[in-house]
Amino acid sequence: MYDNIMIRNLEAYNRMKHDLLKKYRNKVVAIKDGEVVGIYDDEMNAFEDMVRRYGLVPMFLRRVRETDERYYIYGPNTSFS
């Protein structure tokens, strides 16, 4: 289940990447359920705001750059089955 959510969010990011680069280059984008739900200056603020707003749920955070870096953050209630 978790993998499907992350794949869907990654696919959404890839579809939007061209527009995100134009508007939000070097910002951190937060995607939940295939939708952009936040734009931030740094990863820590993005993570803290997302947890405050949604709790520890699967979320996708990525700095908008030509070349992508990947970080995976797993919550304590994440199921890997």
Stockholm file with secondary structure:
# STOCKHOLM 1.0

chainA/1-81         MYDNIMIRNLEAYNRMKHDLLKKYRNKVVAIKDGEVVGIYDDEMNAFEDMVRRYGLVPMFLRRVRETDERYYIYGPNTSFS
#=GR chainA/1-81 SS CHHHHHHHHHHHHHHHHHHHHHHHTTSEEEEETTEEEEEESSHHHHHHHHHHHHCSCCCEEEECCSSCCCCCCCCTTCCCC
#=GC SS_cons        CHHHHHHHHHHHHHHHHHHHHHHHTTSEEEEETTEEEEEESSHHHHHHHHHHHHCSCCCEEEECCSSCCCCCCCCTTCCCC
//
